[in-house]
Amino acid sequence: MKTAARKIKAARYLKIVEWSEADKCFIGRCPGLFHGGIHGDDEASVYRELCEAAEEWVAALEDDKKPLPAATAGKTYSGKFAVRVDPALHQRAALKALVRGESLNQFVAHALAEA
C-alpha cells in the first residue's frame, strides 16, 4: 500500500530525459524533487530508473517526516512573472527595446525565447 501511494506521489513530479551531446548519453532529471540525474545509453531505461529514483526520494522524505516539494507535473503557468534586476540592466534592456521598436516586454520575451 505504501509503495502504491508513493508511486502516485512520485508521478506528480515532472521527469525529463534528454540526450546530452557533451556527455554522449541520455540524462534524466526530476528538477522539482531532487538535484542530479540518471545517466545511460537507453532512453527508456533512463526514464524507468528516473521514476524509481523519484519514488525513492518520496520515500526518504516521508520516512524523515519532511514535507514533499510542490508538485511540478501538469503545472499551469499564467504567462506573467516579475523579475528583479539591477537598474542599469533594466535601463540597457529598455533602451535596446526602444531602438528595436519593441516594448520592454516584447524584448525580454524574445530574449527568453532565444535563451
C-alpha positions in Angstrom: 0.0 0.0 0.0 2.8 2.4 0.9 4.6 1.7 -2.4 1.5 2.4 -4.5 0.8 5.7 -2.7 4.5 6.7 -3.1 4.3 5.8 -6.8 1.3 8.1 -7.2 3.1 10.9 -5.2 6.2 10.5 -7.4 4.1 10.7 -10.5 3.3 14.3 -9.5 6.8 15.4 -10.4 7.9 16.3 -13.9 10.6 13.9 -15.3 12.8 15.0 -18.2 15.0 12.7 -20.2 17.1 14.2 -22.9 20.2 13.5 -24.9 23.4 15.2 -23.8 25.8 15.8 -26.6 28.5 16.8 -24.1 28.1 13.5 -22.1 27.2 11.3 -25.1 24.3 9.7 -23.2 20.8 10.3 -22.0 20.3 12.2 -18.8 17.2 12.0 -16.8 16.2 14.7 -14.2 13.4 15.4 -11.8 14.1 19.0 -11.0 11.2 19.6 -8.7 12.1 16.8 -6.4 15.9 16.3 -6.4 19.1 17.6 -7.9 21.4 15.4 -10.0 20.3 12.9 -12.6 20.3 9.4 -14.1 22.6 8.7 -17.0 22.5 5.9 -19.6 22.6 4.9 -23.2 19.0 3.8 -23.4 16.3 6.5 -23.1 13.6 4.1 -21.8 15.9 2.6 -19.2 16.9 6.1 -18.0 13.3 7.0 -17.7 12.5 3.8 -15.7 15.4 4.5 -13.4 14.4 8.1 -13.0 10.9 7.0 -11.9 12.4 4.6 -9.4 14.7 7.4 -8.1 11.7 9.7 -7.7 9.8 7.1 -5.7 12.9 6.6 -3.5 13.1 10.3 -2.9 9.4 10.5 -1.9 10.0 7.5 0.5 13.1 9.1 2.0 11.4 12.5 2.6 8.3 10.8 4.1 10.5 8.5 6.3 12.3 11.6 7.5 8.9 13.3 8.1 9.9 16.1 5.8 7.3 17.8 3.5 7.3 17.0 -0.2 8.0 19.9 -2.5 5.2 21.3 -4.6 4.2 19.1 -7.5 5.6 20.1 -10.9 3.8 17.7 -13.4 0.8 19.3 -15.0 1.5 22.7 -13.6 0.0 25.6 -15.4 1.5 29.0 -15.9 -0.1 32.4 -16.1 2.4 33.8 -18.5 3.3 36.6 -16.0 6.2 36.8 -13.7 8.2 39.6 -12.1 12.0 39.8 -12.4 14.2 42.0 -10.3 17.4 43.2 -12.0 20.0 45.8 -11.4 18.7 49.2 -12.5 21.5 49.6 -15.1 20.4 46.3 -16.7 16.8 47.5 -16.7 17.9 50.7 -18.5 20.0 48.9 -21.1 17.2 46.5 -21.9 14.6 49.3 -22.1 16.9 51.2 -24.5 17.6 48.2 -26.7 13.9 47.6 -26.9 13.3 51.2 -27.8 15.9 51.0 -30.6 14.3 47.9 -32.0 10.8 49.4 -31.8 9.6 46.9 -29.3 8.1 47.2 -25.8 10.4 46.1 -23.0 8.0 43.1 -22.5 8.5 42.0 -26.2 12.2 42.5 -26.0 12.5 40.3 -22.8 10.1 37.7 -24.1 12.2 37.4 -27.3 15.4 37.2 -25.3 14.0 34.4 -23.1 12.7 32.5 -26.2 16.2 32.6 -27.7 17.9 31.5 -24.4 
